Amino acid sequence: MKTTNNTILITGGATGIGLSLAEVFLKAGNHVIICGRRREKLLEARTRFPQLQIRVCDVASEKQRQALLDWSLKNNPGLNILVNNAGIQRQIGLTAGVDELMSGEYEIKINFSAPVYLSALFIPHLKKQSEAAIINVSSGLGFVPLTIVPVYCATKAAIHSFTISLRHQLRRTSIKVFEIIPPTVDTDLDRGARAGRRQEYRGIPPMEVAEAAFAGIARDEVEIAVGQAQGLHSVISPKADAIFQRMNGNW
């Protein structure tokens, strides 16, 4: 996959892994658009990197996803890479019933529904490009869950499964489908929950993930596991790949 002269949209691009990906792609000579829910964070990102194009969007909203598509293609008709990075992580105890599940932002909509629908929305446009990509950010926790964040882990497992199917369906098009599989990363993903549970290890820097992802994309590695996530991926993925090919080879 070429890694320069692309037009790239990154969801959740104002902070964390998303912003680090934006920085790496900018340095390589790409045009980068980032979107997110918090205007102030988008403006902070553009202050750091004036080349960035920004758009406020809550990807959990069907209406705002459609508006993002319309705005993106109107202003950037050459857009050829979609990075589904936006995500949240919540500590949820299910033993008491539904209260904690319903008390905050809904992870399933942001972490899973949004990438599925955004991919479907952008595919007709991306298919018209000579070289295009959809890049989904999952997690090592999608392979082996941390039970204190059960919905987050389940959505990342779902993203991994979805990405495999999407890659197979698009294999005869110009769209390549990549998956970035980070380990624990030092970002504000969990909104301070790690500190609350006195978790000393905060993870690797997001730039480490971004640089590994960039290198993997350049080598056409469709599944890019980073750091400790490599161990989880290497144990589970090879056997699963062989079974997948047997199940789907004729489709």
C-alpha positions as CSV (number, residue, x, y, z in Angstrom):
1,M,0.0,0.0,0.0
2,K,1.4,3.4,-0.9
3,T,1.9,5.5,2.2
4,T,2.2,9.0,0.7
5,N,0.0,11.3,-1.4
6,N,-3.2,9.8,0.2
7,T,-6.2,11.6,1.6
8,I,-7.0,10.0,4.9
9,L,-10.0,10.4,7.3
10,I,-9.3,9.3,10.9
11,T,-12.2,9.0,13.3
12,G,-11.3,9.8,16.9
13,G,-8.3,11.6,15.5
14,A,-7.9,14.4,18.0
15,T,-6.1,12.4,20.7
16,G,-4.3,9.2,21.5
17,I,-3.6,6.7,18.7
18,G,-5.7,8.7,16.2
19,L,-3.6,11.8,16.6
20,S,-0.4,9.9,16.5
21,L,-1.5,8.2,13.3
22,A,-2.4,11.7,11.9
23,E,1.1,12.9,12.8
24,V,2.8,10.0,11.1
25,F,0.7,10.2,7.9
26,L,1.2,14.0,7.7
27,K,5.0,13.6,8.0
28,A,4.9,11.1,5.1
29,G,3.2,13.6,2.8
30,N,-0.5,12.8,3.1
31,H,-3.5,15.0,3.5
32,V,-5.2,14.1,6.8
33,I,-8.7,14.8,8.0
34,I,-9.6,14.1,11.7
35,C,-13.0,14.0,13.3
36,G,-14.2,13.7,16.9
37,R,-16.9,14.7,19.2
38,R,-15.0,17.4,21.2
39,R,-14.4,20.6,19.2
40,E,-11.8,21.8,21.7
41,K,-9.6,18.7,21.3
42,L,-9.9,19.0,17.5
43,L,-8.8,22.7,17.7
44,E,-5.9,21.7,20.0
45,A,-4.8,19.1,17.4
46,R,-4.9,21.6,14.6
47,T,-2.9,24.1,16.7
48,R,-0.2,21.4,16.9
49,F,-0.5,20.4,13.2
50,P,-2.0,23.3,11.2
51,Q,-2.2,21.1,8.1
52,L,-4.9,19.0,9.6
53,Q,-8.5,19.4,8.4
54,I,-11.0,18.9,11.2
55,R,-14.7,18.0,11.5
56,V,-16.9,17.6,14.6
57,C,-18.7,14.4,14.4
58,D,-20.2,11.9,16.9
59,V,-19.8,8.6,14.9
60,A,-22.4,6.9,17.1
61,S,-25.1,9.1,15.4
62,E,-26.5,7.8,12.2
63,K,-27.3,11.3,11.1
64,Q,-23.8,12.6,11.8
65,R,-22.2,9.6,10.0
66,Q,-24.1,10.5,6.9
67,A,-23.2,14.2,7.2
68,L,-19.6,13.2,7.7
69,L,-19.7,11.2,4.4
70,D,-21.3,14.0,2.5
71,W,-19.0,16.7,3.8
72,S,-15.9,14.5,3.3
73,L,-16.6,13.7,-0.3
74,K,-17.6,17.3,-1.1
75,N,-14.5,18.8,0.3
76,N,-12.1,15.9,-0.4
77,P,-13.2,14.0,-3.5
78,G,-9.9,12.2,-3.6
79,L,-10.3,10.6,-0.2
80,N,-9.0,7.1,-0.4
81,I,-8.3,5.9,3.2
82,L,-10.8,5.5,6.1
83,V,-9.3,4.8,9.5
84,N,-12.0,3.6,12.0
85,N,-10.2,4.5,15.2
86,A,-12.8,6.2,17.5
87,G,-13.5,4.2,20.7
88,I,-14.3,4.4,24.3
89,Q,-13.6,2.0,27.2
90,R,-15.8,1.7,30.3
91,Q,-15.4,-0.3,33.5
92,I,-18.7,-2.1,33.9
93,G,-19.9,-4.5,36.6
94,L,-22.8,-6.7,35.3
95,T,-23.5,-8.5,38.6
96,A,-26.0,-5.9,39.7
97,G,-27.9,-5.8,36.5
98,V,-28.3,-3.2,33.8
99,D,-27.6,0.0,35.8
100,E,-23.9,0.4,35.1
101,L,-24.4,-0.7,31.5
102,M,-26.9,2.1,30.9
103,S,-25.2,4.8,33.0
104,G,-22.7,6.1,30.5
105,E,-21.7,6.3,26.8
106,Y,-22.7,3.3,24.8
107,E,-19.6,1.5,23.7
108,I,-21.3,-0.8,21.2
109,K,-22.4,2.2,19.1
110,I,-19.1,3.9,19.1
111,N,-16.7,1.0,19.0
112,F,-18.6,-1.4,16.7
113,S,-21.7,0.0,15.0
114,A,-19.9,3.1,13.8
115,P,-17.0,1.3,12.0
116,V,-19.4,-1.1,10.4
117,Y,-21.7,1.6,9.1
118,L,-18.9,4.0,8.1
119,S,-17.2,1.3,6.2
120,A,-20.5,0.5,4.3
121,L,-21.1,4.2,3.7
122,F,-17.6,4.9,2.3
123,I,-17.1,1.7,0.3
124,P,-18.9,2.9,-2.9
125,H,-16.6,5.9,-3.1
126,L,-13.5,4.0,-2.1
127,K,-14.1,1.4,-4.8
128,K,-13.7,4.2,-7.4
129,Q,-10.2,5.0,-6.3
130,S,-7.2,3.3,-7.9
131,E,-5.8,2.4,-4.5
132,A,-7.8,2.6,-1.3
133,A,-7.9,1.2,2.2
134,I,-10.1,0.7,5.3
135,I,-8.0,0.5,8.5
136,N,-9.8,-0.7,11.6
137,V,-8.3,-0.4,15.1
138,S,-9.1,-3.3,17.3
139,S,-7.2,-4.4,20.5
140,G,-5.3,-7.3,22.0
141,L,-8.2,-7.5,24.4
142,G,-10.3,-8.6,21.4
143,F,-8.4,-11.9,21.6
144,V,-8.2,-12.4,25.4
145,P,-10.6,-10.2,27.4
146,L,-10.0,-8.2,30.5
147,T,-13.3,-8.9,32.4
148,I,-13.4,-5.5,34.1
149,V,-14.1,-3.9,30.7
150,P,-16.4,-6.6,29.2
151,V,-18.2,-4.6,26.6
152,Y,-15.0,-2.9,25.3
153,C,-13.4,-6.3,24.8
154,A,-16.4,-7.8,23.1
155,T,-16.6,-4.9,20.7
156,K,-12.9,-5.3,19.8
157,A,-13.4,-9.0,19.2
158,A,-16.3,-8.1,17.0
159,I,-14.2,-5.6,15.0
160,H,-11.6,-8.3,14.5
161,S,-14.2,-10.7,13.1
162,F,-15.8,-8.0,11.0
163,T,-12.5,-6.9,9.5
164,I,-11.7,-10.5,8.4
165,S,-15.1,-10.8,6.6
166,L,-14.8,-7.3,5.1
167,R,-11.4,-8.1,3.8
168,H,-12.7,-11.2,2.1
169,Q,-15.7,-9.5,0.6
170,L,-13.5,-6.7,-0.8
171,R,-10.6,-8.9,-2.0
172,R,-11.5,-8.3,-5.7
173,T,-11.7,-4.5,-5.4
174,S,-9.1,-1.8,-5.1
175,I,-9.8,-1.5,-1.3
176,K,-7.3,-3.1,1.1
177,V,-8.5,-3.8,4.6
178,F,-6.0,-3.6,7.5
179,E,-6.4,-4.2,11.2
180,I,-4.2,-2.5,13.8
181,I,-4.1,-4.5,17.0
182,P,-2.6,-2.4,19.9
183,P,-1.7,-3.6,23.4
184,T,-2.4,-1.4,26.4
185,V,-1.6,2.2,25.2
186,D,-1.1,5.3,27.4
187,T,-4.1,7.4,26.3
188,D,-7.2,8.8,27.9
189,L,-9.3,6.0,26.4
190,D,-10.7,4.8,29.7
191,R,-11.2,8.4,31.1
192,G,-8.9,7.8,34.2
193,A,-10.3,4.4,35.2
194,R,-6.8,2.9,35.3
195,A,-5.7,5.5,37.9
196,G,-8.9,4.8,39.8
197,R,-8.1,1.1,40.1
198,R,-4.4,1.9,40.9
199,Q,-3.1,0.3,37.7
200,E,0.6,1.3,37.6
201,Y,1.3,0.2,34.0
202,R,-0.3,2.7,31.6
203,G,0.8,1.1,28.4
204,I,3.1,2.0,25.5
205,P,3.2,5.5,23.9
206,P,0.6,5.9,21.1
207,M,3.3,7.0,18.7
208,E,4.8,3.5,19.0
209,V,1.5,2.0,17.7
210,A,1.3,4.6,14.9
211,E,4.8,4.0,13.7
212,A,4.4,0.2,13.8
213,A,1.1,0.6,11.9
214,F,2.6,2.8,9.3
215,A,5.4,0.4,8.7
216,G,3.0,-2.6,8.5
217,I,0.7,-0.8,6.0
218,A,3.7,-0.1,3.8
219,R,4.5,-3.8,3.8
220,D,0.9,-4.8,3.1
221,E,0.6,-6.6,6.5
222,V,-3.1,-6.9,6.8
223,E,-3.0,-7.6,10.6
224,I,-0.6,-5.4,12.5
225,A,-0.2,-6.6,16.1
226,V,1.9,-4.3,18.2
227,G,3.9,-5.0,21.4
228,Q,2.3,-7.5,23.8
229,A,-0.6,-7.9,21.4
230,Q,1.7,-9.8,19.1
231,G,1.8,-12.8,21.5
232,L,-2.0,-13.0,21.7
233,H,-2.4,-12.6,17.9
234,S,0.3,-15.2,17.1
235,V,-1.3,-17.9,19.3
236,I,-4.9,-17.5,18.0
237,S,-4.7,-16.1,14.5
238,P,-2.9,-18.8,12.4
239,K,-5.3,-21.6,13.3
240,A,-8.3,-19.3,12.8
241,D,-7.0,-18.2,9.4
242,A,-6.8,-21.8,8.2
243,I,-10.3,-22.6,9.4
244,F,-11.6,-19.4,7.8
245,Q,-10.1,-20.3,4.4
246,R,-11.7,-23.7,4.5
247,M,-15.1,-22.2,5.4
248,N,-15.1,-19.3,2.9
249,G,-12.8,-20.5,0.1
250,N,-15.7,-20.9,-2.3
251,W,-17.4,-17.6,-1.5
